Structures are given as structure tokens and as C-alpha cells.
């Protein structure tokens, strides 16, 4: 994997430089962070083909929290976490300073909202979301004090995957993941995959770009 990344980095760096020349307000990652764009794309817009979610504009505190969880093995070591197992070794090699720098970079990136790929009943989803709103807010923008991220940033397919992971215990089972355990308890209120699809479809309506 590392050899593949080394081969791809020069092309990615050139692509970033070209993009930056026409969009001076968009951030350019430090050399050690360029590899983030290999999977997550320019401006971290995401790449559904390889199941790399959109990260553009994600909160600094949440990025730091999750990178530390990956680095410590709190997240990404479960054999059924097909997305997390790729992320865990990447985060494990980051220093604390690099984690902080990565979080700042992620927060500064910008891209348009991803395409809607999930089809569900938004009216039922709105009813389900009333529980989610207690932590994530009526507009889905999150609450740092409660450890709740902005739900309008990630791809809809990624939200579905993570809700399924919480429900099954693939995510949120580690004793050090206090916020994850809270999510595990909350998602049990979503009885099946249909309910998950419905609530994610409703969350997609909260995006404002």
C-alpha cells in the first residue's frame, strides 16, 4: 500500500498545484498530508468507488478525535469494518502534531455536497431524526460539547454504513469509545435497514449547498 502511495503522490501533488493556481483560496496540504487526497480526492470531496467518504469542512475537533481513535486502535480494527481497516494503519503513523495539522487542513477544505445515492421515506426519516436531533441539532450541524459531528458533511452511503456499524457493534464497542457507545445505544431505536435509509434520506434534505 505504501509503495502504491509513493508512486501516486507526484501526480497528486501536480494536480493539487494546478488546482491551487486557479483557486487561491483553497488549501494545499503539507507534504506529509498529501496522501489524504489519494483516497479522499481533491479538497477531500470523497471517492465512492473506493469507499472513501467526503471530509470537506469537517470539524477540527472531530477529525482529531477520530484520527486518535484510529491511531489507538479504538476504531478500525474490527474485521468487518471494511472502511476503517484501511484508515487505521494510515492514522497509526501520524504524530500528534500531524494529527492536529491534518484536522486543520480537513476543516479548511471545500467541495460541493455529494450526490444523493440513498432512497428512503423522508417523512418517516424526519420522525426517526427527532431522537438524533437531541445531540446533532435540528439542522444536523452537530454539537462539540456533546461530541456530535455535523451530519450534513459526509456522503449518504457513508452515514448508512456507519449507522449499520454502530448497530451491529462493528463500531462503538471499544470501552475507550465513550461517544461511540452512546451512538450504539441510540441507533438501536432504528429497527432495521429501512429505518436507517429513511433517516439518512431525511438528513440529506438538511444540506444547504
C-alpha positions as CSV (number, residue, x, y, z in Angstrom):
1,X,0.0,0.0,0.0
2,X,2.8,2.4,0.9
3,X,4.6,1.7,-2.4
4,X,1.4,2.5,-4.3
5,X,1.0,5.7,-2.4
6,X,4.6,6.7,-3.2
7,X,4.0,6.2,-6.9
8,X,0.8,8.2,-6.9
9,X,2.0,11.1,-4.8
10,X,3.8,13.0,-7.6
11,X,0.8,13.0,-9.8
12,X,-1.5,14.1,-7.0
13,X,0.8,16.9,-6.0
14,X,0.9,18.2,-9.5
15,X,-2.9,18.0,-9.7
16,X,-3.1,20.0,-6.4
17,X,-0.7,22.6,-7.7
18,X,-2.8,23.0,-10.9
19,X,-6.0,23.4,-8.8
20,X,-4.4,25.9,-6.5
21,X,-3.4,28.2,-9.3
22,X,-7.0,28.8,-10.2
23,X,-8.4,28.7,-6.7
24,X,-6.1,30.6,-4.4
25,X,-8.5,30.4,-1.5
26,X,-8.4,26.6,-1.3
27,X,-5.8,25.0,1.0
28,X,-2.8,22.9,-0.2
29,X,-1.9,20.1,2.1
30,X,1.6,19.9,3.7
31,X,3.8,17.2,2.0
32,X,3.1,14.6,4.7
33,X,-0.7,15.1,4.3
34,X,-0.9,14.9,0.5
35,X,-1.6,11.2,0.8
36,X,-5.0,12.1,2.3
37,X,-6.1,13.2,-1.2
38,X,-5.0,9.9,-2.8
39,X,-8.2,8.2,-1.4
40,X,-10.4,11.1,-0.4
41,X,-9.8,13.2,-3.5
42,X,-9.1,16.8,-4.3
43,X,-10.4,19.1,-1.5
44,X,-11.3,15.8,0.2
45,X,-14.5,15.6,-1.9
46,X,-14.6,11.8,-1.4
47,X,-14.4,8.9,-3.7
48,X,-17.3,6.4,-3.5
49,X,-15.6,4.0,-5.9
50,X,-13.1,3.1,-3.2
51,X,-15.5,3.9,-0.3
52,X,-13.5,6.9,0.8
53,X,-16.0,9.4,2.3
54,X,-16.2,13.1,1.8
55,X,-14.4,15.0,4.6
56,X,-14.5,18.6,3.2
57,X,-15.1,21.1,6.0
58,X,-15.4,18.5,8.8
59,X,-14.9,19.9,12.3
60,X,-11.3,20.1,13.6
61,X,-12.2,18.6,16.9
62,X,-14.0,15.7,15.4
63,X,-11.2,14.9,12.9
64,X,-8.7,14.9,15.7
65,X,-10.9,12.7,17.8
66,X,-11.4,10.1,15.1
67,X,-7.7,10.1,13.9
68,X,-6.7,9.4,17.5
69,X,-9.3,6.7,17.8
70,X,-7.9,5.1,14.6
71,X,-4.3,5.5,15.8
72,X,-5.0,3.9,19.2
73,X,-7.0,1.0,17.7
74,X,-10.2,2.2,19.3
75,X,-11.6,2.3,15.8
76,X,-10.7,0.4,12.6
77,X,-9.6,-2.9,13.9
78,X,-12.8,-4.9,13.6
79,X,-12.6,-7.4,10.8
80,X,-16.0,-6.2,9.4
81,X,-15.0,-2.6,9.3
82,X,-14.1,-2.5,5.6
83,X,-13.6,1.2,5.6
84,X,-11.9,1.6,8.9
85,X,-9.3,-1.2,8.4
86,X,-7.8,0.9,5.6
87,X,-7.8,4.1,7.7
88,X,-6.3,2.6,10.9
89,X,-2.7,2.0,9.7
90,X,-2.7,5.4,8.0
91,X,-3.5,7.2,11.2
92,X,-1.3,5.0,13.3
93,X,1.9,6.5,11.8
94,X,0.8,10.1,12.4
95,X,2.4,12.2,15.2
96,X,0.3,14.3,17.4
97,X,1.4,17.4,15.5
98,X,0.5,15.8,12.2
99,X,-3.0,14.8,13.6
100,X,-3.6,18.4,14.5
101,X,-2.3,19.7,11.1
102,X,-4.5,17.1,9.3
103,X,-7.6,18.3,11.3
104,X,-6.9,21.9,10.4
105,X,-6.4,21.0,6.7
106,X,-9.6,18.9,6.6
107,X,-11.6,21.8,8.1
108,X,-10.3,24.3,5.6
109,X,-11.1,22.2,2.5
110,X,-14.3,22.9,0.5
111,X,-16.3,20.9,-2.1
112,X,-19.9,20.7,-3.2
113,X,-22.2,18.3,-1.3
114,X,-22.0,14.7,-2.7
115,X,-24.7,13.3,-4.9
116,X,-27.7,11.7,-3.2
117,X,-27.5,7.9,-3.6
118,X,-29.8,6.7,-0.9
119,X,-33.6,6.5,-1.4
120,X,-35.9,6.4,1.6
121,X,-39.0,7.9,3.1
122,X,-38.1,11.3,4.3
123,X,-41.3,11.8,6.3
124,X,-40.5,8.6,8.3
125,X,-36.9,9.7,8.4
126,X,-37.9,13.0,9.9
127,X,-39.7,11.2,12.7
128,X,-36.7,9.0,13.4
129,X,-34.4,12.0,13.3
130,X,-36.2,13.6,16.3
131,X,-34.1,11.4,18.5
132,X,-30.9,12.3,16.7
133,X,-31.7,16.0,17.0
134,X,-31.1,15.9,20.7
135,X,-27.4,15.6,20.1
136,X,-26.8,16.6,16.4
137,X,-29.3,19.5,16.4
138,X,-32.4,20.2,14.4
139,X,-30.4,21.2,11.4
140,X,-27.9,18.3,11.8
141,X,-24.9,20.6,12.3
142,X,-23.7,18.8,15.4
143,X,-22.6,19.9,18.9
144,X,-19.0,19.7,20.0
145,X,-20.0,19.8,23.7
146,X,-21.9,16.5,23.1
147,X,-19.3,15.0,20.8
148,X,-21.8,15.1,18.0
149,X,-20.4,15.9,14.5
150,X,-22.1,17.7,11.6
151,X,-24.2,15.1,9.7
152,X,-24.6,17.2,6.6
153,X,-21.0,16.8,5.6
154,X,-20.4,13.1,4.8
155,X,-21.9,11.1,1.9
156,X,-25.2,9.5,2.5
157,X,-23.9,6.0,1.8
158,X,-21.2,6.6,4.4
159,X,-23.8,7.5,7.0
160,X,-25.8,4.4,6.2
161,X,-22.6,2.3,6.6
162,X,-21.7,3.9,9.9
163,X,-25.2,3.6,11.4
164,X,-25.2,-0.1,10.4
165,X,-21.7,-0.5,12.0
166,X,-22.9,1.1,15.2
167,X,-26.0,-1.1,15.3
168,X,-24.0,-4.3,14.8
169,X,-21.2,-3.4,17.1
170,X,-18.5,-3.1,14.4
171,X,-18.1,0.5,15.7
172,X,-18.7,1.8,19.2
173,X,-17.9,-1.3,21.1
174,X,-14.4,-0.4,22.3
175,X,-14.5,0.6,26.0
176,X,-12.5,3.7,25.3
177,X,-15.0,5.0,22.7
178,X,-17.5,6.7,25.0
179,X,-19.2,8.7,22.3
180,X,-19.4,5.6,20.1
181,X,-21.1,3.6,22.8
182,X,-23.7,6.4,23.1
183,X,-24.3,6.1,19.4
184,X,-24.6,2.3,19.6
185,X,-27.4,2.8,22.2
186,X,-29.1,5.5,20.1
187,X,-29.1,3.6,16.8
188,X,-30.9,0.6,18.4
189,X,-34.0,2.8,18.0
190,X,-33.7,2.3,14.2
191,X,-35.2,-1.1,13.9
192,X,-33.9,-2.1,10.5
193,X,-32.0,-1.0,7.4
194,X,-35.2,0.6,6.0
195,X,-35.3,2.9,9.1
196,X,-31.6,3.7,8.6
197,X,-32.2,4.5,4.9
198,X,-35.2,6.7,5.8
199,X,-33.3,8.8,8.4
200,X,-30.3,9.2,6.2
201,X,-32.6,10.4,3.3
202,X,-34.0,13.0,5.7
203,X,-30.6,14.1,6.8
204,X,-29.7,14.7,3.1
205,X,-32.5,17.3,2.9
206,X,-30.7,19.3,5.6
207,X,-27.8,20.2,3.3
208,X,-27.8,23.8,2.2
209,X,-25.3,23.8,-0.7
